[in-house]
Each structure stands twice: as structure tokens, then as C-alpha cells.
Amino acid sequence: MAHYFKYRSAGDLLAENARLGIALRLSDDLTPLFRPVIVGPLRVGNALCIQPMEGCDGTLDGRPDELTYRRYERFGAGGAKLIWGEATAVVEEGRANSRQLVLNESTASTLETMLRRCRQAHREAHGTDDDLVIGLQLTHSGRYSYRRPLLACHDPLLDPRTIVEKATNKTVDSSYPLLSDEILQALPDHYVAAAKLASRIGFQFVDIKQCHRYLLSELLAARTRPGPFGGSLENRTRLARTIFERIRAEVPGLVLATRLNVFDGIPFGKKPLTEEGVPAPWSAPVLTAWGTAADDPFTPDLTEPKWWIGEMQKLGVALVNVSMGNPYATPHVTRPFEYPPPDGYETPEHPLLGVDRHFRLAGELQQTFPTLPMVGSGYSYLQEFFAQAGAANVREGRITFVGVGRAALPQPDFARQLQEHGKLERKRICRTFSYCTALMRAKHNELGQFATGCPPFDKDIYGPIWEDARRS
């Protein structure tokens, strides 16, 4: 197993940056991170964002549980002023796991409690929550729905990896049915109902999730699907467009946001008899990957993502969170890592190349749409240097918000640490060991899903859960 992160100083990191021929920037001046940002009608107190991360710790009927409340209390107290609530299903059959949150009339009051406790923790730690903005990510998991795959289109590269029957490892084939046009046409009703509830209980924005090959993300790449939701770019964006239009009309005052894949790439897996990550066999043109050059699927092509972001801005979308890849098939693209998850592979590229890809693509989009606030991803791999990279990107107009995912689990107070001390507490820095991802992938308990967190640095809570998952 190769280990890459051996940088003891910013100089070490910049020297590696030069050796790799990439363009990561660092700045010791962190003040750009602590300036307020305007998002539509909202004022966000700083440029630090907690990314949407599922805790897989809800109840079987989709309500937050005690670990869910604890996470959001910790996020609230931590000092980041943009908290992007995690993926919450708009229909039960669209849940990604048995403990994913669901927003409906029966669960709304408990999500309201989660939100209230998050804001209360922020007030107690920081005096006021006037400049704290919290939203909720609304999702349908599509291909990755846990009860059975709900496909928007067939994908010759993903179908052989999509399990239909766990007992026999049977995978999707060409006879497996797609979601019908009628089912897709009914989905905006569910998104609107969830958005109305989210607004009623106090969320300030909703994210219509279009990333990581969940349903709306897969539709963006559905060039081979027949009918009104496939083929042309207009058709592939039809469902999301309808959802945005209806929420804007029926839930006035609720800010619209989206977390958007801008590059899918193609699946990777383990090379036989090794742990090495290698791409799936492919032939041109690759038609089922969004934001990806058809004749070279390792190369991003932002033509369609740029068009769609421009259209979404006209539809009233006021905030875009830029992501890429597929956590099930290309985890090194989605979140560059030092140690792979147990169902993953050794990274096929230097992780800094993955970080640079995140920064470059997000930077190009932010500079194309300078008045549209965007959240960047890929920062956690940089460990103690992520804030310097984020400050440089914000200062140079390459991004509006620095999004922090895994690194917020062991150190949810990273914003306070940076503001008070100008650096992070080293003993709690995420080292991208992938324990959190391993717990997300662990399904073998009576609930069908282990809760996820940071066993190395949040040991009292997640250490026993990790040991239970290992033993069983």
C-alpha cells in the first residue's frame, strides 16, 4: 500500500505540487474564510460549509435518532456558518439505506427538533445564529435504492456492478426494467411536498440532489433512455427543471440549491489478484457518463454542466455545490483518500491529482458564473493544510465556500479552531483512513446498517460501533 501524505510543512506540499505539475495554491492569510457571504436573501457569516454527510443513524422509519441529534449539535456548535443537511429521501422506496432520513408528515417534527438543537448549540457557542444558514438535501437514490435498484437508464459499465439479489450476487442485465415515465412524472409532487415541510420546520434552503449517480444525477447522463426523460439534454434535465419550477412557485421564500456532479468518469475496480485500482473495460463513445468526454472518459467535459448551471440560475437556483464521481464506483474521484474503504481499491492516481481536479473544475465553473455562490469539495485530503488551500481559492475567486466533509467528523469545531488559533488541533485531524466509509458500507446488523462516524478520533462513540462491525 503506497502512502502519499508525508508533508510536514506547506513547503513540502508545494514541492510535491510542483513535482506533479499541478496548481494547488496555499495562503497563510485565512481572513477570506471569515468574511460574510450573500446567498440570495440569506447572509452567511463565513465561507466555511459542512458538507452533506449521511450518518446512517436514523430510525427504520426515517426519523433522526440520538446520534443524528448529536452530530448536528456538534456541527452547530462548531462555527461553520453554512450547514448543508444530509441526504433525506422524499419517498421511502428511494432511500439509500435502511437508516437514511425521510421527510414526510410523520417525520417532520423530529427533523424540526434536529434543526432546533443544531441552532441552539450554535447560539450557545457563538451568541447568535442570525448568520447561520442551514439547508436540507432532498434525494431519490435511484440505482442505489437499498430495497432494489430503481434505474433511470441502463449503463453498460454500471449495470454489471449493480446488485439485484444479494444472496446470489445477481446483477442488473438488459431485461431489468427502468423506472417508467409515469413514475418519474409523479416525483415532483413528492419533492414539492418535502420542500413545503422543510420550509415549514425552518430549513432555509433545499438542495435538489444531482450528484453521485443517484436518480437525478443518472438522468443527466441518460442519453440512451427513450422518451421524454432521455436522449436530448433538454429531456435529461426535464425532471429536475420541473422540480425547481414547482418549488419556486409553490414554496416562495425557500432558497433553491443543488449539489451537482460535473464529472462522472467511469467505474474502477480491483485488478485481479491485487488491490490496484483499474478502470472498467470501455469502448468509445461512452454515452452514459455526464460531464465526461465521450471519446476519453478520463477527461472532464464541462460543456453540458455549464449549460445546465446557466439554466438552473435562470430557474432561481441560488447556490451550487460542485462534486464529481461515484462513491460506489470511483471513490478516488469523489473523495481522494490515503487508505481505501474495505470494498474499494488502492488509488490509481496520486491523491493530490484528485484534489487538483476538484479545484480546477470548480474554479472554472465559479469563474464562468461569478455571481452564483458555489461550494467546492475535495479539501479533506489536505488535512492540516485544507484551510490554507481554501483561503487561496476564495481569495482568487476560484470558489465562494470551502466545503468540509470527512474532516468535520473528528473535528466539527474546525471553524472555531481556525478563527481562534489559525490552525487545527493536530491530534483530531482527519487522516482519510476511510473508517467512516467502511461503516457506511457495513450492513450486517439487525437494523441493516451501522451508524457511521470517526472511530479513530471519536472513540467513545464510534469505537464500540467499529468493533461491533468488525466482530460480526
Residue pairs with C-beta under 8 A, 6 or more apart in sequence:
1 275
1 339
1 346
2 346
2 347
3 338
4 338
4 347
4 350
4 351
4 352
5 338
5 351
5 381
5 383
5 431
5 432
6 12
7 13
7 16
7 385
10 26
10 28
10 385
10 388
13 24
13 26
13 382
13 385
14 24
14 26
16 352
17 23
17 24
17 352
20 350
20 352
20 353
20 356
22 352
22 353
22 356
23 356
23 359
23 360
24 352
24 355
24 356
24 359
24 389
25 389
25 392
25 393
25 396
26 385
26 388
26 389
26 392
27 388
27 391
27 392
27 395
28 388
29 391
29 395
30 387
30 388
30 391
30 418
30 422
31 391
32 47
32 391
32 394
32 395
33 46
33 47
33 48
33 387
33 390
33 391
33 394
33 402
33 418
34 46
34 47
34 419
35 46
35 47
36 43
36 44
36 45
36 46
36 81
36 131
37 43
37 44
37 46
37 47
37 82
37 373
37 400
37 401
38 44
38 373
39 133
39 205
39 255
39 318
39 319
39 373
40 255
40 318
40 319
41 253
41 255
42 133
42 204
42 205
42 255
43 130
43 131
43 133
44 81
44 82
44 131
44 132
44 133
44 401
45 81
45 131
45 132
46 79
46 80
46 81
46 82
46 415
47 390
47 394
47 400
47 401
47 402
48 79
48 80
48 81
48 82
48 390
48 401
48 402
48 404
48 414
48 415
48 418
49 80
49 82
49 83
49 84
49 321
49 375
49 401
49 402
49 403
49 404
50 75
50 78
50 80
50 82
50 83
50 84
50 403
50 404
50 408
50 412
51 84
51 321
51 375
51 377
51 403
51 404
51 405
51 408
52 84
52 85
52 86
52 87
52 137
52 207
52 259
52 321
53 86
53 405
53 406
53 408
53 409
53 436
54 86
54 87
54 96
54 97
54 100
54 101
54 440
54 452
55 67
55 68
55 71
55 86
55 451
55 452
55 453
56 97
56 99
56 100
56 439
56 440
56 449
56 450
56 451
56 452
57 64
57 65
57 67
57 68
57 71
57 99
57 451
57 452
58 64
58 65
58 68
58 99
58 100
58 101
58 102
59 65
59 99
60 98
60 99
60 447
61 102
61 106
61 107
62 89
62 92
62 95
62 100
62 101
62 102
62 103
62 104
62 107
63 101
63 102
63 107
63 110
63 111
64 72
64 101
64 110
64 111
64 113
64 114
65 99
67 451
67 453
67 461
68 101
68 114
69 113
69 114
69 117
70 461
71 412
71 453
72 83
72 114
72 115
72 117
72 118
72 121
73 117
73 118
73 120
73 121
74 121
74 412
74 413
75 83
75 118
75 408
75 412
76 83
76 117
76 118
76 119
76 120
76 121
76 122
76 125
76 132
77 121
77 122
77 124
77 125
77 126
77 412
77 413
78 125
78 408
78 412
78 413
78 414
78 415
78 416
79 125
79 126
79 413
79 414
79 415
79 416
79 419
80 404
80 408
80 414
80 415
81 131
81 132
81 133
81 415
82 133
82 375
82 401
83 118
83 132
83 133
83 134
83 135
84 135
84 137
84 207
84 259
84 321
84 375
84 403
85 134
85 135
85 136
85 137
85 203
85 207
86 101
86 137
87 96
87 100
87 101
87 137
87 139
87 141
87 209
87 214
88 100
88 101
88 102
88 103
88 111
88 136
88 137
88 138
88 139
88 194
89 95
89 96
89 100
89 101
89 102
89 103
89 139
89 140
89 141
90 102
90 103
90 138
90 139
90 140
90 187
90 190
90 191
90 193
90 194
91 102
91 140
91 187
91 190
92 102
93 145
93 147
93 150
94 139
94 140
94 141
94 142
94 145
94 150
94 215
95 102
95 141
95 145
95 146
95 147
96 139
96 141
96 144
96 145
96 146
96 214
97 146
97 440
97 443
97 448
97 449
98 146
98 447
98 448
98 449
99 447
99 448
99 449
99 451
100 141
100 146
101 107
101 111
103 111
103 136
103 138
103 194
103 197
103 198
104 193
104 194
104 197
105 197
108 197
108 200
108 201
109 201
111 136
111 198
111 201
112 201
112 202
115 134
115 201
115 202
115 203
116 202
118 134
119 129
119 132
119 134
119 202
122 129
122 132
123 129
125 416
133 204
133 205
134 202
134 203
134 204
135 203
135 204
135 205
135 206
135 207
135 255
135 257
136 198
136 203
136 205
136 206
136 207
137 206
137 207
137 209
137 259
138 191
138 194
138 195
138 198
138 206
138 207
138 208
138 209
139 209
139 214
139 215
140 150
140 187
140 190
140 214
140 215
140 216
141 150
141 214
141 215
142 149
142 150
142 151
142 152
142 179
142 213
142 214
142 215
142 216
142 217
142 218
143 149
143 150
143 151
143 152
143 158
143 162
143 213
143 214
143 215
143 218
144 213
144 214
144 328
146 448
148 164
149 162
149 163
149 164
149 172
149 176
150 179
150 215
151 162
151 172
151 176
151 177
151 178
151 179
151 218
152 178
152 179
152 184
152 215
152 218
152 219
152 222
152 225
152 229
152 230
153 178
153 218
153 219
153 221
153 222
153 223
153 224
153 225
153 230
153 288
154 172
154 174
154 176
154 178
154 224
154 288
155 218
155 221
155 288
156 288
157 266
157 267
157 280
157 282
157 286
157 288
157 289
158 213
158 267
158 288
158 326
158 329
159 171
159 172
159 173
159 174
159 176
160 171
160 172
161 171
161 267
161 269
161 328
161 329
162 171
162 172
163 169
163 170
163 171
164 170
164 171
164 172
164 176
178 225
179 215
181 227
181 228
181 229
184 219
184 229
184 239
187 239
187 243
188 239
188 242
188 243
188 246
191 208
191 243
191 246
191 247
192 243
192 246
192 247
192 250
192 251
194 206
195 206
195 247
195 250
195 251
195 254
196 250
196 251
198 206
198 254
199 206
199 251
199 253
199 254
203 254
204 254
204 255
205 254
205 255
205 256
205 257
205 318
205 319
206 247
206 254
206 255
206 256
206 257
207 257
207 258
207 259
207 321
208 216
208 240
208 243
208 244
208 247
208 256
208 257
208 258
209 216
209 217
209 258
209 259
210 216
210 217
210 220
210 240
210 258
210 259
210 260
210 261
211 217
211 259
211 260
211 261
211 321
211 323
211 324
212 261
212 323
212 325
212 326
212 327
212 334
213 261
213 264
213 326
213 328
213 329
216 239
216 240
217 261
217 264
217 290
219 225
219 229
219 230
219 236
219 237
219 239
219 240
220 236
220 237
220 240
220 261
220 290
220 304
220 308
221 236
221 264
221 287
221 288
221 289
221 290
222 229
222 230
222 231
222 236
222 288
223 230
223 231
223 236
223 287
223 288
224 230
224 231
224 287
224 288
225 231
227 235
228 235
228 238
229 235
229 236
229 238
229 239
230 236
233 304
233 307
233 308
237 308
237 311
240 258
240 312
241 311
241 315
244 256
244 312
244 315
244 316
244 317
245 315
247 254
247 256
248 256
248 315
248 316
255 318
255 319
256 315
256 316
256 317
256 318
256 319
257 317
257 318
257 319
257 320
257 321
258 312
258 317
258 319
258 320
258 321
259 320
259 321
259 322
259 323
259 375
260 305
260 308
260 309
260 320
260 321
260 322
260 323
261 290
261 291
261 323
261 324
261 325
262 291
262 300
262 302
262 305
262 322
262 323
262 324
262 361
262 362
262 365
263 290
263 291
263 292
263 300
263 302
263 305
263 324
263 325
263 333
263 357
263 361
264 289
264 290
264 291
264 292
264 324
264 325
264 326
264 330
265 289
265 292
265 297
265 298
265 324
265 325
265 326
265 330
265 333
266 279
266 280
266 282
266 286
266 289
266 292
266 297
266 298
266 329
266 330
267 279
267 280
267 326
267 329
267 330
268 277
268 278
268 279
268 280
268 329
268 330
268 332
268 345
268 348
269 277
269 278
269 280
269 345
270 276
270 277
270 278
270 345
271 277
271 278
271 345
275 340
275 345
275 346
276 345
276 346
276 348
277 332
277 340
277 344
277 345
277 346
277 347
277 348
278 345
278 348
279 297
279 298
279 348
282 297
284 294
284 295
284 296
285 294
285 295
286 292
286 294
286 295
286 297
287 294
289 297
290 304
290 305
291 300
291 301
291 302
291 304
291 305
291 324
292 299
292 300
292 301
293 299
293 300
293 301
294 301
300 324
300 357
300 361
302 361
302 364
302 365
305 365
306 365
306 368
309 320
309 365
309 368
309 369
309 372
310 369
312 320
313 369
313 372
317 372
318 372
318 373
319 372
319 373
319 374
319 375
320 365
320 369
320 372
320 373
320 374
320 375
321 374
321 375
321 377
321 403
322 358
322 361
322 362
322 365
322 374
322 375
322 376
322 377
323 334
323 377
324 333
324 334
324 357
324 358
324 361
324 377
325 331
325 332
325 333
325 334
326 333
326 334
327 334
327 335
327 437
331 337
331 340
331 341
331 344
331 437
332 340
332 345
332 347
332 348
332 349
332 351
332 354
333 354
333 357
335 377
335 378
335 380
335 381
335 405
335 406
335 432
336 347
336 351
336 352
336 353
336 354
336 355
336 358
336 378
336 381
336 432
337 344
337 347
337 351
337 381
337 432
337 434
338 351
338 381
338 431
338 432
338 433
339 432
339 433
339 434
340 346
340 347
340 434
341 434
341 437
341 438
341 441
342 434
342 438
342 441
343 441
344 434
344 437
347 354
351 381
351 432
352 381
354 378
354 381
355 378
355 379
355 381
355 382
355 389
357 378
358 376
358 377
358 378
359 376
359 378
359 389
359 393
359 398
359 399
362 374
362 376
362 377
362 398
362 399
363 376
363 393
363 398
363 399
365 374
366 372
366 374
366 376
366 397
366 398
366 399
366 400
367 397
367 398
370 397
373 400
373 401
374 399
374 400
374 401
375 399
375 400
375 401
375 402
375 403
376 390
376 393
376 398
376 399
376 401
376 402
376 403
377 403
377 405
379 386
379 389
379 390
379 402
379 403
379 404
379 405
379 407
380 386
380 404
380 405
380 406
380 407
380 430
380 432
381 432
382 389
383 407
383 429
383 430
383 431
383 432
384 423
384 424
384 426
384 429
386 402
386 404
386 407
387 402
387 414
387 418
387 423
387 424
390 399
390 402
391 402
392 398
393 399
393 402
394 400
394 401
394 402
404 414
406 430
406 432
406 436
406 454
407 414
407 429
407 430
408 414
409 430
409 436
409 453
409 454
409 457
409 458
410 428
410 429
410 430
410 454
410 456
410 457
410 458
411 417
411 424
411 425
411 428
411 429
411 430
411 457
414 424
417 423
417 424
417 425
418 424
427 457
428 457
430 454
430 457
431 456
433 456
435 454
435 455
435 456
435 462
435 466
436 452
436 453
436 454
437 452
438 469
439 450
439 451
439 452
439 453
439 455
439 462
439 465
439 466
439 469
440 450
440 452
442 449
442 450
442 469
443 449
443 450
444 469
444 472
445 468
445 469
445 472
450 465
450 468
450 469
451 462
451 465
452 462
453 461
453 462
453 465
454 462
455 462
455 463
455 465
455 466
